[in-house]
């Protein structure tokens, strides 16, 4: 499934993650995080798992992490992707 438009979910507050998604031909995940060395692979794996579950084949995804837990990352990813799939809703 391809995204229709760009969308965002999340905040820049501690223990949250700001997820920005945009339509793209390929699937890319860019991560900014203070804990990328320790948890970067896990954060990206969670984001990739959500895209696969939702059958997203093309998206440019940017995650700005501020210590979000796994369930928060999943929720923000799903929200941003659902917003990007709908016409006229942000």
N, CA, C and O atoms as CSV, one atom per row, in Angstrom:
chain,resi,resn,atom,element,x,y,z
A,1,UNK,N,N,0.838,-1.152,0.000
A,1,UNK,CA,C,0.000,0.000,0.000
A,1,UNK,C,C,0.901,1.239,0.000
A,1,UNK,O,O,1.930,1.267,0.675
A,2,UNK,N,N,0.504,2.256,-0.761
A,2,UNK,CA,C,1.271,3.497,-0.848
A,2,UNK,C,C,0.590,4.598,-0.054
A,2,UNK,O,O,-0.637,4.656,0.024
A,3,UNK,N,N,1.390,5.459,0.530
A,3,UNK,CA,C,0.854,6.586,1.271
A,3,UNK,C,C,0.322,7.642,0.314
A,3,UNK,O,O,0.839,7.797,-0.793
A,4,UNK,N,N,-0.704,8.364,0.735
A,4,UNK,CA,C,-1.334,9.395,-0.080
A,4,UNK,C,C,-0.693,10.755,0.173
A,4,UNK,O,O,-0.568,11.571,-0.740
A,5,UNK,N,N,-0.287,10.993,1.423
A,5,UNK,CA,C,0.253,12.303,1.791
A,5,UNK,C,C,1.183,12.159,2.991
A,5,UNK,O,O,1.293,11.081,3.575
A,6,UNK,N,N,1.848,13.250,3.352
A,6,UNK,CA,C,2.696,13.268,4.540
A,6,UNK,C,C,1.822,13.399,5.784
A,6,UNK,O,O,0.740,13.984,5.738
A,7,UNK,N,N,2.303,12.851,6.885
A,7,UNK,CA,C,1.566,12.933,8.153
A,7,UNK,C,C,2.536,12.787,9.314
A,7,UNK,O,O,3.663,12.317,9.159
A,8,UNK,N,N,2.060,13.208,10.489
A,8,UNK,CA,C,2.870,13.139,11.703
A,8,UNK,C,C,2.047,12.604,12.865
A,8,UNK,O,O,0.817,12.659,12.860
A,9,UNK,N,N,2.761,12.084,13.863
A,9,UNK,CA,C,2.134,11.676,15.122
A,9,UNK,C,C,3.201,11.734,16.202
A,9,UNK,O,O,4.375,11.472,15.942
A,10,UNK,N,N,2.791,12.075,17.405
A,10,UNK,CA,C,3.713,12.114,18.523
A,10,UNK,C,C,4.083,13.527,18.916
A,10,UNK,O,O,3.604,14.503,18.339
A,11,UNK,N,N,4.961,13.613,19.929
A,11,UNK,CA,C,5.423,14.902,20.430
A,11,UNK,C,C,6.930,14.838,20.652
A,11,UNK,O,O,7.561,13.794,20.490
A,12,UNK,N,N,7.482,15.983,21.026
A,12,UNK,CA,C,8.908,16.053,21.333
A,12,UNK,C,C,9.145,15.967,22.847
A,12,UNK,O,O,10.231,16.293,23.326
A,13,UNK,N,N,8.144,15.536,23.583
A,13,UNK,CA,C,8.228,15.421,25.038
A,13,UNK,C,C,9.044,14.181,25.430
A,13,UNK,O,O,9.180,13.246,24.641
A,14,UNK,N,N,9.586,14.183,26.656
A,14,UNK,CA,C,10.287,12.985,27.133
A,14,UNK,C,C,9.366,11.760,27.104
A,14,UNK,O,O,8.159,11.879,27.316
A,15,UNK,N,N,9.930,10.615,26.846
A,15,UNK,CA,C,9.227,9.329,26.775
A,15,UNK,C,C,8.259,9.237,25.605
A,15,UNK,O,O,7.323,8.439,25.641
A,16,UNK,N,N,8.470,10.045,24.565
A,16,UNK,CA,C,7.625,10.002,23.373
A,16,UNK,C,C,8.523,9.967,22.140
A,16,UNK,O,O,9.746,10.065,22.236
A,17,UNK,N,N,7.896,9.826,21.000
A,17,UNK,CA,C,8.609,9.821,19.724
A,17,UNK,C,C,7.772,10.595,18.708
A,17,UNK,O,O,6.553,10.433,18.646
A,18,UNK,N,N,8.430,11.430,17.916
A,18,UNK,CA,C,7.762,12.154,16.837
A,18,UNK,C,C,8.001,11.350,15.560
A,18,UNK,O,O,9.140,11.145,15.141
A,19,UNK,N,N,6.910,10.902,14.955
A,19,UNK,CA,C,6.992,10.112,13.732
A,19,UNK,C,C,6.471,10.957,12.576
A,19,UNK,O,O,5.358,11.479,12.630
A,20,UNK,N,N,7.284,11.088,11.531
A,20,UNK,CA,C,6.886,11.782,10.315
A,20,UNK,C,C,6.988,10.781,9.170
A,20,UNK,O,O,8.012,10.118,9.009
A,21,UNK,N,N,5.928,10.674,8.377
A,21,UNK,CA,C,5.939,9.765,7.226
A,21,UNK,C,C,5.571,10.553,5.975
A,21,UNK,O,O,4.753,11.472,6.022
A,22,UNK,N,N,6.180,10.184,4.868
A,22,UNK,CA,C,5.911,10.807,3.578
A,22,UNK,C,C,5.867,9.724,2.510
A,22,UNK,O,O,6.521,8.689,2.643
A,23,UNK,N,N,5.093,9.962,1.447
A,23,UNK,CA,C,5.083,9.001,0.342
A,23,UNK,C,C,6.482,8.878,-0.272
A,23,UNK,O,O,7.201,9.871,-0.386
A,24,UNK,N,N,6.858,7.681,-0.658
A,24,UNK,CA,C,8.146,7.420,-1.296
A,24,UNK,C,C,8.048,6.127,-2.092
A,24,UNK,O,O,7.144,5.322,-1.872
A,25,UNK,N,N,8.972,5.933,-3.009
A,25,UNK,CA,C,8.988,4.706,-3.801
A,25,UNK,C,C,9.466,3.510,-2.982
A,25,UNK,O,O,8.952,2.402,-3.133
A,26,UNK,N,N,10.443,3.738,-2.121
A,26,UNK,CA,C,11.003,2.681,-1.289
A,26,UNK,C,C,10.680,2.946,0.171
A,26,UNK,O,O,10.187,4.017,0.524
A,27,UNK,N,N,10.957,1.980,1.001
A,27,UNK,CA,C,10.749,2.120,2.437
A,27,UNK,C,C,12.084,2.486,3.092
A,27,UNK,O,O,13.040,1.712,3.040
A,28,UNK,N,N,12.143,3.676,3.712
A,28,UNK,CA,C,13.348,4.100,4.418
A,28,UNK,C,C,12.965,4.540,5.825
A,28,UNK,O,O,11.891,5.099,6.049
A,29,UNK,N,N,13.864,4.278,6.764
A,29,UNK,CA,C,13.643,4.665,8.153
A,29,UNK,C,C,14.863,5.433,8.636
A,29,UNK,O,O,15.976,4.906,8.655
A,30,UNK,N,N,14.644,6.686,9.027
A,30,UNK,CA,C,15.693,7.548,9.565
A,30,UNK,C,C,15.411,7.748,11.047
A,30,UNK,O,O,14.297,8.106,11.429
A,31,UNK,N,N,16.414,7.518,11.876
A,31,UNK,CA,C,16.224,7.587,13.329
A,31,UNK,C,C,17.165,8.606,13.952
A,31,UNK,O,O,18.373,8.580,13.714
A,32,UNK,N,N,16.596,9.507,14.756
A,32,UNK,CA,C,17.370,10.405,15.618
A,32,UNK,C,C,17.024,10.024,17.050
A,32,UNK,O,O,15.859,10.055,17.444
A,33,UNK,N,N,18.046,9.665,17.830
A,33,UNK,CA,C,17.801,9.257,19.207
A,33,UNK,C,C,19.087,9.335,20.011
A,33,UNK,O,O,20.167,9.018,19.513
A,34,UNK,N,N,18.958,9.759,21.258
A,34,UNK,CA,C,20.116,9.765,22.157
A,34,UNK,C,C,20.533,8.357,22.544
A,34,UNK,O,O,21.661,8.137,22.983
A,35,UNK,N,N,19.634,7.415,22.384
A,35,UNK,CA,C,19.920,6.026,22.753
A,35,UNK,C,C,20.042,5.122,21.523
A,35,UNK,O,O,19.836,3.912,21.611
A,36,UNK,N,N,20.379,5.718,20.381
A,36,UNK,CA,C,20.456,4.949,19.130
A,36,UNK,C,C,21.508,3.832,19.205
A,36,UNK,O,O,21.311,2.757,18.638
A,37,UNK,N,N,22.607,4.083,19.892
A,37,UNK,CA,C,23.647,3.054,19.985
A,37,UNK,C,C,23.146,1.815,20.709
A,37,UNK,O,O,23.464,0.692,20.320
A,38,UNK,N,N,22.355,2.021,21.773
A,38,UNK,CA,C,21.870,0.889,22.556
A,38,UNK,C,C,20.596,0.286,21.958
A,38,UNK,O,O,20.457,-0.937,21.913
A,39,UNK,N,N,19.667,1.128,21.501
A,39,UNK,CA,C,18.339,0.647,21.124
A,39,UNK,C,C,17.923,0.963,19.691
A,39,UNK,O,O,16.790,0.680,19.302
A,40,UNK,N,N,18.825,1.544,18.902
A,40,UNK,CA,C,18.486,1.943,17.536
A,40,UNK,C,C,17.970,0.801,16.675
A,40,UNK,O,O,16.984,0.965,15.956
A,41,UNK,N,N,18.618,-0.343,16.738
A,41,UNK,CA,C,18.189,-1.493,15.939
A,41,UNK,C,C,16.795,-1.957,16.349
A,41,UNK,O,O,15.983,-2.319,15.498
A,42,UNK,N,N,16.520,-1.948,17.648
A,42,UNK,CA,C,15.204,-2.360,18.141
A,42,UNK,C,C,14.115,-1.365,17.739
A,42,UNK,O,O,13.014,-1.768,17.365
A,43,UNK,N,N,14.417,-0.076,17.814
A,43,UNK,CA,C,13.448,0.951,17.426
A,43,UNK,C,C,13.113,0.820,15.940
A,43,UNK,O,O,11.944,0.868,15.555
A,44,UNK,N,N,14.138,0.657,15.115
A,44,UNK,CA,C,13.906,0.505,13.670
A,44,UNK,C,C,13.147,-0.786,13.369
A,44,UNK,O,O,12.289,-0.805,12.486
A,45,UNK,N,N,13.453,-1.856,14.088
A,45,UNK,CA,C,12.753,-3.128,13.877
A,45,UNK,C,C,11.272,-2.991,14.214
A,45,UNK,O,O,10.423,-3.538,13.510
A,46,UNK,N,N,10.957,-2.268,15.280
A,46,UNK,CA,C,9.567,-2.032,15.654
A,46,UNK,C,C,8.852,-1.245,14.568
A,46,UNK,O,O,7.732,-1.588,14.189
A,47,UNK,N,N,9.488,-0.192,14.064
A,47,UNK,CA,C,8.893,0.617,12.993
A,47,UNK,C,C,8.672,-0.229,11.736
A,47,UNK,O,O,7.628,-0.127,11.093
A,48,UNK,N,N,9.646,-1.052,11.393
A,48,UNK,CA,C,9.526,-1.911,10.216
A,48,UNK,C,C,8.413,-2.939,10.392
A,48,UNK,O,O,7.685,-3.232,9.444
A,49,UNK,N,N,8.279,-3.482,11.581
A,49,UNK,CA,C,7.225,-4.451,11.872
A,49,UNK,C,C,5.837,-3.837,11.666
A,49,UNK,O,O,4.944,-4.481,11.117
A,50,UNK,N,N,5.663,-2.591,12.109
A,50,UNK,CA,C,4.380,-1.911,11.943
A,50,UNK,C,C,4.085,-1.678,10.458
A,50,UNK,O,O,2.950,-1.865,10.020
A,51,UNK,N,N,5.081,-1.276,9.688
A,51,UNK,CA,C,4.854,-1.045,8.255
A,51,UNK,C,C,4.486,-2.350,7.549
A,51,UNK,O,O,3.621,-2.364,6.674
A,52,UNK,N,N,5.141,-3.435,7.929
A,52,UNK,CA,C,4.816,-4.728,7.322
A,52,UNK,C,C,3.402,-5.167,7.690
A,52,UNK,O,O,2.658,-5.659,6.842
A,53,UNK,N,N,3.039,-4.988,8.951
A,53,UNK,CA,C,1.700,-5.357,9.427
A,53,UNK,C,C,0.620,-4.588,8.660
A,53,UNK,O,O,-0.451,-5.123,8.372
A,54,UNK,N,N,0.917,-3.325,8.334
A,54,UNK,CA,C,-0.043,-2.482,7.624
A,54,UNK,C,C,0.119,-2.559,6.104
A,54,UNK,O,O,-0.574,-1.850,5.374
A,55,UNK,N,N,1.019,-3.406,5.626
A,55,UNK,CA,C,1.272,-3.625,4.202
A,55,UNK,C,C,1.706,-2.353,3.477
A,55,UNK,O,O,1.299,-2.108,2.341
A,56,UNK,N,N,2.538,-1.543,4.141
A,56,UNK,CA,C,3.074,-0.333,3.531
A,56,UNK,C,C,4.316,-0.712,2.745
A,56,UNK,O,O,5.245,-1.303,3.296
A,57,UNK,N,N,4.340,-0.376,1.463
A,57,UNK,CA,C,5.467,-0.751,0.617
A,57,UNK,C,C,6.389,0.410,0.292
A,57,UNK,O,O,7.542,0.196,-0.081
A,58,UNK,N,N,5.903,1.631,0.429
A,58,UNK,CA,C,6.728,2.791,0.134
A,58,UNK,C,C,6.455,3.917,1.105
A,58,UNK,O,O,5.329,4.403,1.206
A,59,UNK,N,N,7.497,4.334,1.828
A,59,UNK,CA,C,7.345,5.441,2.767
A,59,UNK,C,C,8.723,5.899,3.227
A,59,UNK,O,O,9.628,5.089,3.430
A,60,UNK,N,N,8.864,7.198,3.386
A,60,UNK,CA,C,10.050,7.766,4.021
A,60,UNK,C,C,9.635,8.077,5.450
A,60,UNK,O,O,8.791,8.941,5.685
A,61,UNK,N,N,10.229,7.373,6.397
A,61,UNK,CA,C,9.833,7.483,7.796
A,61,UNK,C,C,10.973,8.118,8.583
A,61,UNK,O,O,12.127,7.704,8.474
A,62,UNK,N,N,10.630,9.132,9.377
A,62,UNK,CA,C,11.613,9.754,10.264
A,62,UNK,C,C,11.104,9.648,11.692
A,62,UNK,O,O,9.983,10.048,12.003
A,63,UNK,N,N,11.946,9.105,12.543
A,63,UNK,CA,C,11.625,8.955,13.964
A,63,UNK,C,C,12.575,9.833,14.771
A,63,UNK,O,O,13.794,9.706,14.656
A,64,UNK,N,N,12.020,10.717,15.581
A,64,UNK,CA,C,12.819,11.511,16.513
A,64,UNK,C,C,12.423,11.025,17.898
A,64,UNK,O,O,11.383,11.403,18.437
A,65,UNK,N,N,13.270,10.185,18.455
A,65,UNK,CA,C,12.963,9.480,19.702
A,65,UNK,C,C,13.473,10.241,20.914
A,65,UNK,O,O,14.582,10.775,20.912
A,66,UNK,N,N,12.643,10.278,21.948
A,66,UNK,CA,C,13.019,10.884,23.226
A,66,UNK,C,C,12.765,9.886,24.353
A,66,UNK,O,O,12.216,10.239,25.397
A,67,UNK,N,N,13.170,8.638,24.130
A,67,UNK,CA,C,13.053,7.610,25.160
A,67,UNK,C,C,11.722,6.887,25.171
A,67,UNK,O,O,11.286,6.406,26.217
A,68,UNK,N,N,11.066,6.802,24.014
A,68,UNK,CA,C,9.766,6.132,23.927
A,68,UNK,C,C,9.918,4.622,24.103
A,68,UNK,O,O,10.885,4.014,23.645
A,69,UNK,N,N,8.947,4.051,24.770
A,69,UNK,CA,C,8.896,2.600,24.906
A,69,UNK,C,C,8.287,1.989,23.649
A,69,UNK,O,O,7.703,2.691,22.824
A,70,UNK,N,N,8.429,0.694,23.518
A,70,UNK,CA,C,7.997,-0.032,22.324
A,70,UNK,C,C,6.526,0.219,21.977
A,70,UNK,O,O,6.202,0.467,20.816
A,71,UNK,N,N,5.641,0.156,22.964
A,71,UNK,CA,C,4.217,0.339,22.680
A,71,UNK,C,C,3.912,1.758,22.206
A,71,UNK,O,O,2.982,1.960,21.424
A,72,UNK,N,N,4.677,2.734,22.667
A,72,UNK,CA,C,4.497,4.113,22.214
A,72,UNK,C,C,4.943,4.253,20.768
A,72,UNK,O,O,4.272,4.911,19.972
A,73,UNK,N,N,6.055,3.648,20.426
A,73,UNK,CA,C,6.550,3.690,19.044
A,73,UNK,C,C,5.526,3.066,18.110
A,73,UNK,O,O,5.230,3.624,17.053
A,74,UNK,N,N,4.978,1.909,18.490
A,74,UNK,CA,C,3.957,1.251,17.670
A,74,UNK,C,C,2.731,2.142,17.472
A,74,UNK,O,O,2.239,2.291,16.354
A,75,UNK,N,N,2.243,2.731,18.561
A,75,UNK,CA,C,1.049,3.571,18.482
A,75,UNK,C,C,1.279,4.788,17.605
A,75,UNK,O,O,0.427,5.131,16.786
A,76,UNK,N,N,2.417,5.445,17.766
A,76,UNK,CA,C,2.723,6.632,16.950
A,76,UNK,C,C,2.899,6.260,15.485
A,76,UNK,O,O,2.447,6.989,14.602
A,77,UNK,N,N,3.552,5.134,15.219
A,77,UNK,CA,C,3.726,4.678,13.834
A,77,UNK,C,C,2.379,4.405,13.184
A,77,UNK,O,O,2.116,4.883,12.081
A,78,UNK,N,N,1.521,3.642,13.857
A,78,UNK,CA,C,0.206,3.311,13.299
A,78,UNK,C,C,-0.613,4.572,13.033
A,78,UNK,O,O,-1.261,4.682,11.992
A,79,UNK,N,N,-0.588,5.520,13.966
A,79,UNK,CA,C,-1.357,6.748,13.803
A,79,UNK,C,C,-0.859,7.551,12.608
A,79,UNK,O,O,-1.659,7.995,11.784
A,80,UNK,N,N,0.445,7.741,12.508
A,80,UNK,CA,C,1.011,8.508,11.399
A,80,UNK,C,C,0.705,7.838,10.061
A,80,UNK,O,O,0.334,8.514,9.102
A,81,UNK,N,N,0.857,6.524,9.991
A,81,UNK,CA,C,0.599,5.810,8.739
A,81,UNK,C,C,-0.880,5.855,8.361
A,81,UNK,O,O,-1.205,6.034,7.187
A,82,UNK,N,N,-1.769,5.699,9.317
A,82,UNK,CA,C,-3.199,5.782,9.033
A,82,UNK,C,C,-3.573,7.168,8.547
A,82,UNK,O,O,-4.384,7.305,7.632
A,83,UNK,N,N,-2.994,8.196,9.145
A,83,UNK,CA,C,-3.254,9.561,8.690
A,83,UNK,C,C,-2.755,9.766,7.265
A,83,UNK,O,O,-3.400,10.450,6.471
A,84,UNK,N,N,-1.618,9.180,6.944
A,84,UNK,CA,C,-1.033,9.349,5.617
A,84,UNK,C,C,-1.768,8.562,4.536
A,84,UNK,O,O,-1.609,8.843,3.348
A,85,UNK,N,N,-2.562,7.590,4.936
A,85,UNK,CA,C,-3.321,6.791,3.976
A,85,UNK,C,C,-4.667,7.421,3.631
A,85,UNK,O,O,-5.273,7.055,2.624
A,86,UNK,N,N,-5.147,8.363,4.451
A,86,UNK,CA,C,-6.467,8.957,4.253
A,86,UNK,C,C,-6.373,10.285,3.530
A,86,UNK,O,O,-5.485,11.094,3.798
A,87,UNK,N,N,-7.287,10.494,2.623
A,87,UNK,CA,C,-7.407,11.779,1.920
A,87,UNK,C,C,-8.119,12.778,2.820
A,87,UNK,O,O,-9.118,12.435,3.453
A,88,UNK,N,N,-7.628,13.993,2.887
A,88,UNK,CA,C,-8.335,15.065,3.565
A,88,UNK,C,C,-8.331,15.027,5.069
A,88,UNK,O,O,-9.037,15.821,5.690
A,89,UNK,N,N,-7.564,14.137,5.695
A,89,UNK,CA,C,-7.506,14.060,7.157
A,89,UNK,C,C,-6.058,14.205,7.587
A,89,UNK,O,O,-5.178,13.567,7.008
A,90,UNK,N,N,-5.793,15.022,8.584
A,90,UNK,CA,C,-4.433,15.172,9.110
A,90,UNK,C,C,-4.457,14.889,10.530
A,90,UNK,O,O,-3.420,14.952,11.190
